[in-house]
Amino acid sequence: MIAVAGGTGRLGTLVVKRLAARGLEVRVLTRDPDRACHLSGCVAEVVSCDVRDRANVESALPGATIVVSAVHGFAGPGRVSPESVDRDGNANLVEAAGAIGADMVLLSVVGASESSPMELYRAKYAAEQHLRASGVGWTIVRATAFVELWAEIMKKPVVFGRGENPINFVSVGDVAAVVERAVTDAGLRGRVIEVGGPQNLTFNELAVLLQRIRGRSARVRHVPPGLLRAVAPFARQARAAIAMDTLDMSFDAPAADDALTQRPMTAIEVALSQAST
Ligand SMILES: NC(=O)c1ccc[n+]([C@@H]2O[C@H](COP(=O)([O-])OP(=O)(O)OC[C@H]3O[C@@H](n4cnc5c(N)ncnc54)[C@H](OP(=O)(O)O)[C@@H]3O)[C@@H](O)[C@H]2O)c1
């Protein structure tokens, strides 16, 4: 049994479907089982679980041989935060996985670091460190920004900040393929796999590409950096927007031939076209 925390999310849904299509039994952990309705045909079980609650997590995992964590607390319902979900919730999953002898596949971010200005990146790093020190069999999948999420955020052609910083975007479907591999290939235990897309794009370039794909010509508008800085003390999203506008967010996929790189590498334009149909 594979337990997938975050199985209702953008990535988790694809992972669950891929695992189920291989005939594997999947249990989805969610705070609200109604959010897993779209998975009713392919999952064995849906279990109510808030990863912030240790006892809740302990009762949700028995029978699992692998635990996948595709949760995050950057945004979303339920007053979540990177500290409570990505750091402490993942720690709960690690401890509970260890108690039943399960392995764990942890979703993290390219650039996760103790010293990152982004709290999400620091919380992911803390989760990685906890997992690596736990004695649990682990694989960490670090991904760059999911381009389908940004297409949704940029339904209107609005860019946060200058929009001139190159950022690596990846198709979420490509990340799901790597997570499937991380779950099913025990040879990948003890590995950190970094997954990026084929292209670094600025937000200005992404906005223009989205306009072209959507057949629109409205002017791209900007939320000025000064306004972001003014609200940053009160809004995590504004702090992240400043970081994405200024930090090195580029990524070059490792050179060929490593078996890990033999994976789908969907062109950003193709991913965006598929997302908009
Ligand atoms: N989006 C990106 O650009 C990106 C980039 C790199 C890495 N990642 C990582 O990839 C993973 C999936 O991201 P996504 O964008 O696909 O996520 P998403 O669609 O926003 O979904 C978030 C998931 O987290 C779950 N979750 C949040 N708080 C929870 C809690 N307290 N207890 C249990 N579950 C909780 C939600 O489950 P319920 O609401 O059903 O409880 C939901 O399934 C995350 O680990 C994320 O950090 C994302």
The ligand as an ORCA input file, in Angstrom:
! r2SCAN-3c Opt
* xyz 0 1
  N       3.606     24.093     -7.123
  C       4.908     24.210     -7.405
  O       5.334     25.058     -8.225
  C       5.895     23.288     -6.724
  C       7.258     23.373     -7.050
  C       8.161     22.512     -6.431
  C       7.717     21.604     -5.483
  N       6.394     21.566     -5.168
  C       5.957     20.586     -4.154
  O       5.130     19.609     -4.784
  C       4.146     19.161     -3.861
  C       2.764     19.316     -4.488
  O       2.543     20.683     -4.796
  P       1.175     21.124     -5.528
  O       1.404     22.490     -6.057
  O       0.727     20.026     -6.424
  O       0.201     21.212     -4.270
  P      -1.335     21.684     -4.204
  O      -2.037     21.388     -5.473
  O      -1.374     23.095     -3.715
  O      -1.916     20.738     -3.069
  C      -1.455     20.853     -1.741
  C      -1.725     19.530     -1.053
  O      -1.254     19.634      0.297
  C      -2.219     19.022      1.126
  N      -2.138     19.603      2.460
  C      -1.908     20.904      2.787
  N      -1.939     21.041      4.119
  C      -2.189     19.814      4.639
  C      -2.350     19.326      5.967
  N      -2.235     20.129      7.032
  N      -2.604     17.996      6.146
  C      -2.734     17.180      5.072
  N      -2.592     17.586      3.790
  C      -2.332     18.893      3.586
  C      -3.551     19.299      0.465
  O      -4.463     18.267      0.856
  P      -5.982     18.519      1.351
  O      -6.323     19.949      1.039
  O      -6.775     17.520      0.582
  O      -5.935     18.227      2.817
  C      -3.202     19.184     -1.013
  O      -3.339     17.854     -1.471
  C       4.341     19.980     -2.583
  O       5.153     19.257     -1.694
  C       5.071     21.210     -3.089
  O       5.840     21.865     -2.089
  C       5.471     22.370     -5.777
*
